[in-house]
Amino acid sequence: MRPDEYERYVRFLSQGSSLDDVRQQIAGEGVMSSNTIGSQYHVTLRTYSKQYLTAEDGGGREVLANRNAPGPWETFRLVDLNGGILQSGDDIYLVAYNGMFVVAEGGGVVNANSQRASHRERFTLLKVGGSIGVRIRSGDTIALLARNGQYVVAEGGGGSIVNANRPTVGPWEQFTIHMPDAAPLEALYQAVLGRSIDDSDYAIYSNALAHGWSLTDVRSEIAHSQETQGRLAAAYQAIWGRPIGQDYLEYYTFLLGLPDRTLADIVQDEKERYLQTVVLPVLIAVSILQ
């Protein structure tokens, strides 16, 4: 077994998969629950005609391409089987709102009515115009290659049925992938850490949101991270010239977990407190002496 395979199956077991699940995966049956495999992302897929793919009734029926705006039925959980950062060439599952898997049926008809993931439910995600291994980002144009060797197509470019029966990629076989969690996660990172979210952390927290975490949960996790604690300590040291006390560190960590406070706010508050308690009394004393 390769080291990457070993790490992958250890992760599956730690996330709740059984040894039987792992045996089936190794055997190529791939029937593990969507809740216990890979990294997961919320996604929508927009067609050439700017209509969205939808799993009718939230799953259990056909997949169509006839919605003008995304809602719960048009939002899928994308399961990246190899985990980590979502890249062109990754094998994926698409899970409908009700938990059923999208499947390319015999003849190429695409439905969202499969109870468990196996060979037919697996697709290869490809970035149009990009090489294998490049990161897939929200807003990219992608294609989906089914296990029958055919590409997924929104017939007519959208407004009708969805099949997996095209040998090449043209306009109707291209979809814009949107990740609704991307912007909120970027905003959290800017607020709490004052920087953009990196690829690996985006994969981690997108996966957490797909597994039921709230943005409040994610914000609290970031606020308690080693990086955040280090930034708070460094800012305090720069302003006061001494290490931050544990009580202040805990207090500012609590503040960063609130939705209306940012790292910049806290740094500015500390600067003002320093001016009021240290600088201003000195200036007053000097003015009195003069």
N, C-alpha and C positions, 0 to 999 in steps of 0.2 A: 504493500500500500504506500502511495506517495505521501509525503508530509502534509501537503495541502488537503488530500482526501481524509487523512487522519483527523486533522483539525476540524474539517467540515463535519464529520460524523460525531466527533466529541461535542461540537456546538449543538447539533441536532438533539443529542441525548440530554444536554443541559437545558434545552428549551422544551423538553417534555416528550420527545419522540421515544418510542420503545425500541428495544433491540430488534423486534420483528419488523418495525418500520425501516430500520437501517438495513436489515437483510434484504427487504423488498426493494429498497432504493438501489443497493449494490447490484441486485439481480436485474435492475433495469425496469422494474415495474413502476417505481416512482409513485407510490400511493400514499404518501404522508399527508397529514392534514396541512392546510394552508397556514394554520396558526403556528406551526412548529418548524417551518423551513425557510431558509434564505432570509434576505432583507426584503422589506415590503414598503411600498409607496402607494399613496393615493394618486390616481391619474385619471384624466379625461382624454379622449381621443377625438379630434376634430377632423372632418373630412375635407376634401378638395372644395366642396360647395359650402364649407363653413358650418355644416351640421355635425352634431355629435353622435357617436355610437351610444346605443342604449341597450341594456338588457331588459326586455319587456317584463313588466310586473316585478322588476328588481331581480329577476333571475327565474329560471324554470321554463323559460320560453326561448324564442329566437332573439338574436342580436340584430338590431336594425340601425340605420344611419339616418335618422329623420328628426332629430331634436334640435331646436334652435338655441337652446341654452342648457347648460349642465345642471343636473340635480342629483339626488341620491342614486337614481337608476342609471345615470350617465357617468357615475364615478365608480371606478374599479380599483380593487387592490391588486397592484402588480407585485408578484412574488419573484424576486430575482434569485434564482436557484443557487448561484455560487456565492451569494452574500456580498456585503461590502458595497462599493460604488457601482452604480448602474452604468454599464458600458455597452457600446455597440458590439453585437455578437453574443450577448448573454442569453441564455435560455430562461424563459419566464413562464409563469402561469398568470392568467387574468381571472380574478374572482369577482363575481357580481355582488350586489348589495346584500342579497340573501345568503351569501356564502357558497353558492354554486359556482363551478368552474366553467369558463368559456371553453368550447370544444369545437374542433373542425371535424364534422361528421363525415361519414362516407358520402362521396359526391361533392364534398367541399362546403356544404351548408354549415354556417357558423351559428351555434346555439350557446346558451348559458344555462345548461340544464344537467351538468355532470356533477355527481355527488362527491367524487374524489378524483384527485389528479393522477393521471397515468400518461402513457405515451401520446395519446391523441390530444390531450389538453396542453401540451407543451408547444410553445412558439419560440422562435429566435427573433430577438429584437435587433433591428439594424438601423443605424443612422444613415439617412439618405445623404450621399455625398461625403460621408465620413468613413474612415478606415476602421477595421476591427480593433476594439480596445479603447476607442475614444469615449469620453464620458458623455452620457445622455443627460441633457439638461432640459428644464422646463422651457417650452417654446420650440424645441428642435423638431425637425421633420423626420419621421421614422417609417419603417415598413415592418410588417410582421410575416415571417416565414413559418408556415405550418409544417407539421411532421409529414404531410403528404408531398412535400417539396414544392408546394404552390404558395403564392402570396395571398394575403387577405386583401379583399377588394370591397369598397363601398360601391355597389352597382350604380352607374350613372353619376359617379362622383359624390353621391349622397342623396338622401331622400327616399331610399328604398332598402332592399335587403343587403346583407353582408355575406359574402362567400369567401372561400379559400381555394380558388381554382385558377389563378393566373400564374403563368410561368415567368413573367418579368414584372418589373416595377415601372408603372407609368403614373400619371396624375391621380387616377382613381385608387391606386394602391398605396398612396402616401397619406400619412396622418400627422397632424400636429399634436404632440404630446404635451399636455399641461399638467403640472404638479401643484395642486392647490395649497399644499403645505409649504412650498418654497418661500413665498413672500413673508408669511408670518414667522418662519424660522429665521430668515435673514433679519427681520425687524427685532426679534428677541436678541440675537447676537449683537446687533448694533447697540441696543439699549443696555445690555448687561456687560458686554465686553468691549464695546466700542470698536468692533471690527466685523468684517464679513465672515459668515460661516464657511468653514472649509469643507471639502468634498467628503472626508471620512465622517465628520460630525453630522453632516447633512444626512448621510446614509443611516447613522445611528438613530437620530431623532425622528426621521421620517418613519423608520421602522417602529419606533416607540409609539408614534401617533397612530400608525396603522394597527397597532395592537391595543388601542384603547386609551393611551395616555392623552391628557388634555394639554393645551399650551401652557396652562398654569403649572402642571407637573414638570414640563420641560424647562420652564423658566426657573423653577425652584432647583432643579438638578444643575442647571448651568450656574446659578448663583452660588451653589455649594461646591462647585468644581475647584480643583487645585489652581487652575489658571485665574479664576476670578478672585480667589483668596490672595493669590500673589499680587494681582493688580491693586487690590485694596491696600495691602500691606505696603507696596511700593509707593502708592500715592500718599499714604499717611506719613511714611518716612520722609518723603520729599518735602512735605509741607511743615511737619513738626520737628524733623530732625531726630526722631527717636522711633523705635519699633512700636507698632500698634498693639494695644492691649487686647486680650481675648474678648473682653466685654464689648469693646468697640467693633471688633471684627464680626462678632455674632450679630450685633445690632445692624451694621451695614449690610451684612449678608441677608438679614431679614428684609431690609428696605429694598434690596435689589430683587427680591422675590415678589414685590408688589408691582402691579401693572403700570403704575404711573411714575415710577422712579427709574432713573438711569444712572450708569456709572458717572457720567459727566455731571449730573445733578449732585451726586454725593461728593465728588471732588470739589465742586464749586462751593458747596455748603461748608466743607472743611476749611477751604481757603478763607471764607468769610468769618468762620469761627476763630481762626488763627489771627486774623486782622483785629477782631473785636477783643480777644482775650490777651493777646501778646503785643501786637504792634500799636494799637490805639492807646493802651495805658502808657506805653513808653513815650509816645508822642505828646500825650497830655502832661506827663511828668516833666519832659524837656521844656515844654512851653511854660510851665509854672516856674521852673528854675530860671528861665530867661526873664 
